[in-house]
Amino acid sequence: MTLQNKNVLITGATGGLGSAFAKHYLEKNNNICILGRDKQKLQNLHSELKNNNKHGNTIHVTHCDLSKPNVVEPTVNKIKKHFGNIDVLINCAGVFPVNNLENTSLLEFTECINVNLIAPFVLTREFCKEMKEKKWGRVINIASSSAYAGGPMTSTYCASKHALLGLSRSLYKELKSDNVRVFCVSPGTIQTNMGKDVEKLGQLYDTFMTADEVVKYVYYVTSFDNNMISEEIRLNRLHIQ
């Protein structure tokens, strides 16, 4: 019952993993705020969620381009005004640039850092204030197996996920005394549109994990509410080829 009747914010909600999070947390009787930068995809997801809203929960739509840091704080204020304070923050939005070093522009690098690192930092900073006051909260940062490794053509992405892991490790220690639990989830490749980009690097798409199984695992692991916590969660596919 721990993760029911909560206000849950999911960034990158229109992606394969983000939409799976939205559907699962709604099914588990939570109010959902879905955030993304594609208005049409947000509306499509909103319609799908409304049709499956068996508990009558609130479903709120927020449009925001997280690659532009100056719009994140105003978006936080809008969410607090129209949806409420956040109990569970799922930083799922991410970009995956594939490029060699010589052809990676500063703009491409900066936009990746903005989405994959700066946005989770700002959102956590702003929403954890009420979590600390209530002495309860969850921050779930979706990193990657690339947070623990490096690879050719993905230096920008790997750098952003290494940084997100470091941020999560620090915030885990800083916020736990207020019962605000910070989790860093680092999945391997998943069967999503981003996963199709990974396949171009020589991996076999059929061996990837599914978004649904990742979400169910994360929901379960983060639901414990006593003295045990999994501060870092690494998920990998069974057959790596």
Buried (B, 14 or more C-beta within 10 A) or exposed (E): EEBEEBBBBBBBBBBBBBBBBBBBBBBBBBBBBBBBBBEEBBEEBBEEBEEEBEEEBBBBBBBBBBBBBEBBEEBBEBBBEEBBBBBBBBBBBBBBBBBEEEEBEEEBBBBBBBBBBBBBBBBBEBBBEBBBEEEBBBBBBBBBBBBBEEEEBBBBBBBBBBBBBBBBBEBBEEBEEBBBBBBBBBBBBBBBEBBEBBBEEEBEBEBBBBBBBBBEBBBEBBEEBEEEBBEBBBBEBEEEE
